[in-house]
Amino acid sequence: MKLRIKGGDKNLPQDPSEQFGNFANSKDSKVAARYLSNKGLVGADQLVNENQDTSSADAIKNKNQSDWKVAAIQKILQKAYQKNIRNPTEFLQPENRAYLLSGVDPRVKQAILDPTFSVIHPNFWQVLGNSVLKDQWDKTDAANKNQIVTK
């Protein structure tokens, strides 16, 4: 059985770490980008409003930053779930960042570690650790508590 978004037609993941990583409850990268923008991620507006330039092969390859950035965040959150990283301090430790990025495509990892990424999204790790991670654990803990009560 697949979970479905109310009113939506896209299947949500079943694996607990994938569910945890799906921070916006949607497979739509624009919905996730809006969520990140609402959380205060600097530069997230670029992901929401990015232009879809299809004028050349290079433009097509480089389009949809929101897709790869959202996918990277989902992988980072999955790794946090798998290692039971629950608090921002632990999340932001350099050795844990290396672990969290270990599930990300090497090219994406390189892009995130590039100094330009920090210019575009200077509060990337802080927003993930202080807000998104906390929200995901709150949702997960509440769901688990409800499951125990229901049984």
C-alpha positions in Angstrom: 0.0 0.0 0.0 1.3 3.5 -0.9 0.5 6.6 1.1 -1.2 9.3 -0.9 -1.3 13.0 -0.4 -4.8 14.2 0.3 -6.1 15.6 -2.9 -2.8 14.6 -4.7 -1.9 11.9 -7.1 1.8 11.4 -6.2 2.8 8.4 -4.1 4.7 9.2 -0.9 7.6 7.0 0.2 6.9 4.1 2.6 10.4 3.6 4.1 10.5 5.5 7.5 13.8 7.3 6.6 12.3 8.3 3.2 9.1 9.5 4.9 11.3 11.5 7.3 13.2 13.0 4.4 10.0 14.1 2.6 9.9 17.2 4.7 7.3 19.0 2.6 5.0 16.0 2.3 5.2 16.3 -1.5 7.2 15.0 -4.4 6.9 18.5 -6.0 10.2 20.4 -5.7 8.4 23.7 -6.0 6.2 22.9 -3.0 9.4 21.9 -1.1 11.1 25.1 -2.2 8.1 27.2 -0.9 8.4 25.3 2.4 12.1 26.2 2.7 11.4 29.8 1.8 8.8 29.9 4.6 11.4 28.5 7.0 13.7 31.4 6.1 16.2 29.7 3.8 18.1 32.6 2.2 17.9 32.1 -1.6 15.0 29.7 -1.5 13.0 32.3 -3.5 15.3 31.5 -6.4 14.2 27.9 -6.2 10.5 28.8 -6.2 10.8 31.3 -9.0 13.6 29.8 -11.1 13.3 30.3 -14.8 12.9 27.2 -16.9 15.4 27.9 -19.7 15.3 25.2 -22.3 17.1 27.2 -25.0 20.2 24.8 -25.1 21.4 21.5 -23.8 23.5 23.3 -21.2 20.5 25.3 -20.0 18.4 22.1 -19.7 21.2 20.4 -17.7 21.5 23.4 -15.3 17.7 23.9 -14.9 15.7 22.9 -11.9 18.1 23.7 -9.1 15.1 23.1 -6.8 15.1 19.5 -7.9 18.6 18.6 -6.9 18.7 20.8 -3.9 15.5 19.4 -2.5 16.6 15.9 -3.3 19.9 16.6 -1.4 18.0 17.9 1.6 15.8 14.8 1.5 18.9 12.6 1.5 20.5 14.6 4.3 17.4 14.2 6.4 17.2 10.5 5.7 20.8 10.1 7.0 19.9 12.2 10.1 16.9 9.8 10.8 19.1 6.7 10.2 21.7 7.9 12.7 19.0 9.3 15.1 20.4 12.8 14.9 17.8 14.9 16.7 19.2 18.2 17.8 20.7 21.1 15.9 24.1 21.0 17.7 24.6 17.4 16.8 23.3 18.0 13.3 25.7 20.9 12.7 28.9 19.2 13.9 31.4 18.9 11.1 31.8 15.1 11.4 28.1 14.7 11.2 27.8 17.0 8.2 30.3 14.7 6.4 28.1 11.7 7.4 24.9 13.5 6.3 26.4 14.3 2.9 27.5 10.7 2.4 24.1 9.7 1.0 24.1 12.5 -1.5 25.2 12.1 -5.2 29.0 13.0 -5.3 28.4 15.9 -7.8 25.7 17.3 -5.6 27.9 17.0 -2.5 30.6 18.9 -4.3 28.1 21.6 -5.3 27.0 21.9 -1.7 30.5 22.1 -0.4 31.5 24.7 -3.0 31.9 28.2 -1.4 29.4 29.6 -3.9 26.7 27.5 -2.4 27.3 29.2 1.0 26.9 32.6 -0.7 23.6 31.6 -2.3 22.3 29.9 0.8 24.4 31.2 3.8 22.0 29.7 6.4 21.4 26.3 4.7 22.7 24.1 7.5 21.1 26.3 10.2 17.7 26.2 8.6 17.9 22.5 8.2 19.2 21.8 11.7 17.2 24.4 13.7 13.9 24.2 11.8 13.4 21.4 9.3 15.0 18.7 11.4 13.1 19.7 14.5 9.8 19.8 12.5 10.4 16.3 11.1 11.2 14.8 14.5 8.2 16.5 16.0 6.0 15.0 13.3 7.6 11.6 13.6 7.3 11.5 17.4 3.7 12.7 17.3 2.9 10.0 14.7 4.6 7.3 16.8 2.8 8.4 19.9 -0.5 8.2 18.0 0.3 4.7 16.8 1.1 3.5 20.3 -2.2 5.1 21.6 -4.2 3.5 18.8 -2.8 0.0 19.4 
